[in-house]
C-alpha cells in the first residue's frame, strides 16, 4: 500500500477533476465515471459555433464542478480523517499545512467562478430558447 498525500489529492481534483485523476490516485472505485462523461461530451462540442449553449456543454460541467467540490472536500478534511480513509494500511501520516489551505482557496476562487458562469449560461440558454 502506498502513502497518499492529502494536498496532492486535492490538487489533482482541482486541476484534473473532470478526468478523475484524483480518484485514480486515491484508489477509489468507479474512477472512470468522470472521465467517461468528459470523453463522451467533448467531441460533441468540437466544431459547434455556440458550444457554450449546447446540452453537451452543460453535461460536461457536471464532472468539472464535481471535481472542484471534491477538491474542496479533500483539502478541508482533517488529516486524521483522510489518513483513516485512504492511508489505513501505512504507518505514515499526513501533516498538511498551507499547501492544503492554498489549494482550498484556489478551488473556491476558480470553482465558484466556473459554477456561476455555467449557471448564467444555462439560464441564458433557457430564457433565449423560450423567447423564440
N, C-alpha and C positions, 0 to 999 in steps of 0.2 A: 504494500500500500504506500502511495506517495503522499507527501505532505502538500496540502493545498493552502495557498496564501489567500487570505480574505481580500486584500486590496487588489491583487491580480484578478481574482474572480469578478470583483466589482468593475474593474477597468475593462475586462473583456466584455462584460454585459453592457457597459456604456458604449464601447466602440463597435462591437460586433454582435449586439443583442439580437438583431434581426436574423442573423445567421446561426445563432445558438452556440457560439464559441464558448461561452461561459458554462453552458450545460454540458458540453463535452469535457471541459476542464474539471468540472465538479463530479463527473461520472453519473449524471442524472439520467434516468430512463426517458425514453422518447425525446432525446436531444435533437432529433431530426425534424420535429414539428415546425419550429420557426424557419428552418432552412427550406423545408418543403413549401411553405406558404410564400416565402420570398422568391424561391426559384420558379414557382408557378405564375406569380403575378408580374415579375419584372419583364419577361418577354412580351407581355400584353401591353406594356407601356412604351415599348420601343417603336418609334416612328409615328406615334399618335400626336396630333397637333396640340391639343389641350390635355395633356396627360394628367395634369393635376385635378381634372374634373371627371375622371373616369372611375368606375367602380373598382377597377383593379388597383388604383392608387390608394383608395380608402381601405381596401383589404390588406394592402402592403403595410399600411400604417399600424395595423394591429400588432404584428410582431416587433415593429420598430418601437412603439410606445411600451409594449410589454418588456422589451429589453431595458429601457430606461427605468421602468418600475422595479424590475429585478435588480438592476444595478444599485438603486437607492436602498432597497430592502437589504441586500447583501452588505453594502457599505455601512448601514446603520445598525446591523445586527451586532450583538455583543460578541467579543472574541470567544468567550466560553461557549456560547450557544453555537457559533459557527464551527468551532473545534469538535463539539459533541456531535454535530450533524455530519460534518464532512471529513474530520480527521480523527475519528474514534479509534482507529487501529494504529495510530502513530503516537509516539511519545512527545513529539514537538508540539508547541502551542503557538498560536498567533499572538503577536504583540503589536497590533496595528496602532498607528498614531495619526499623524497628519496626512499620511497617504490616503487613508480611507475617508478622512474628512474632506480632502480636496476632490476626491472622486465624487463624493456625495454632493458637494457644491456645484461641480461641473455638470453633474447629472440633473440637478434641479434647474440650472440655468438653461441648458440645451434641451432637456426633456420637456420642460414646460413650454418653451418656445415652439418645439415641434408639435406638441399636443395642441396648443392653442391655434397654431397655423392650420393644422389639419381640420380642427373643428370649424374654423372660419371658412375654409374652402368647402367643407361638407355643407354647411348651411348656405353658402353662396350658391353652390351647385343645386341644392334642393329648391331654393327660392327662385332661382333663374329658370329652373325646369317647370315650376308651377305657374310662372308668369306668362309663359308662352301660350 
